[in-house]
Amino acid sequence: MYTTATAFLEALHEAGVSYIFANLGSDHPAIIESLARAKKENKELPTVITCPHEFVALSAAHGYAQATGEPQAVMVHVECGTQNLGGAVHNASRSRVPVLIFAGASPYTQEGELTGSRNEFIHWIQDVPDQRGIMRGYTKYDNEIRTGANVKQLVYRSLQIAKSDPTGPVYLMGPREAMEEETEPVTLDNELWEPISPGAIAPKQLEQLTNALVTAKNPLIVTSYLGRNTEAVEELVRLSEKLSIPVIESIPHQMNFPADHSMHLGSQWNTPGQNEQLAEADLVLVIDSDVPWIQMKNKPSDQATVYYLDVDPLKEEMPLWYIPSKQFLKADSHIALQQINQYIDDRCEVDLDMVSKRWEKFEDIHQKQMEEKRQVEQAKTDVITPEYLTACVREVIDEENTIVLNEGITNYGAISNHIGLNTPGSYYGSGAGSLGWNGGAAIGMKLAKSDKTIVSLTGDGSYLFSVPSTVHWMSNRYETPFLTVIYNNSGWKAPKMSTLGVHPRGVANETEGFWVNFDPAADLAKIAEAAGSAHPIKVEERSELKGILEEGLRIVQEGKSVVINVTIPHVYAKEEVDAGEQIPDLEAEVKK
């Protein structure tokens, strides 16, 4: 039999999908039968990765796409499995990750009229009025497979949309009867289903922007995810060096600009104070950044000219978003930077004296920042600070052969500022707001880049959100070892800081009533050991840290996952207040 399910799986393979991250259910008999038949006949199809939790399945596809740019497939069970994807759908949408999600659907016949008709009680319970509507706020495209006659066209169209900028998730669903239908094989030409070509800057706007950059006295570039195309990093470095333009990374979730470069001025997170360089800039070029600054805390001066360049410069899916800019340019950053660099070479007269003086100024600022970071890392204290922990990770990894994941949340800024990476493709964050991406993403990246060592830096809250039991079962079964380092402050510090940001002298601060502490402490690394035979290590002493990190890397490189649970300063507990310990002055702490 050649069914719709067979054609669907063939289409995925022909379109270049390597893996199906699957959580199968009662709606997938046709898929399972087609997979079994293909295995028996030695027919090549995408490799199925069994995922006991859907959130991890989509997070793994997310990580694979980040590392390669290639979308993979995620297969889930009707509307329940769709909903169990949870925040991973938000992550894929907001971070513009191409992925094809397929869900079955309850059968639409109940008396045996067609193969696949309802034969289990759950088929009535799981029948909902608008299953596709669950996903509609997060996907670029959704559709229902109704027949095998055009199923390949639907798959190709879905992937074409997913891979076209701005890239993102797409969703198909197929009832059992449609997937069981016998059909005729169809062959499609891949070249007729390519994603749309990346965009460039129009000539008039290119001239205006480039001349503004060349003549500006204090230009500045802000970016967050330009490094999703590793070739764009080289072009950004070229532009920065031509005109001595410093670069700030705002909430970076890629390696966008070398940390040791003289024009690199660090990264900013939920920065509570004004960034001096941002305030002094007379021209700010924002490239690939959803949140280049937080306007009520930290923004350019009212006199500064802002140019905004992105594949989605209007953020059409964000109901409230605006940054007053002279121009909003919809273009691919790599192509746009090539255009700007070529225009400068061919048509612009550069004031070399001004450029030279600017270089000296920002080189000095960069060196001072680096010195300050090292001082913070080596501050004399008995506790393991996030900065010291990140510095130790930086010192023990081989950057050329390592990918670092950052889901440190309240320690995100410490990690991004102190990890100090310089190699394109060596660093990733989720790019979004639903916690737990780190575990599945590590598996996906290891599948995509088997020659790399994957190091996941995560908070204890993000670790728990990642469904570590599923993550480490999968890591063990599919031989995708990676190192997890937990920045364990025994609680959710983010909600506390959010509350204090609005009510710095409120009752919650007075009583230390935030409901965010994870006390009594859990042995988080043991979860990974029980579920996936990972090697658990707990670290509380500063003097032990570096040696244990080295040991953990060695074990991972030998083929076994390691989870290092590192105790860092606790979120302030209610018991500390009762004991008479003074609650720190938040404003002073934040300024520090």
Disulfide bonds with the S-S distance in Angstrom:
none
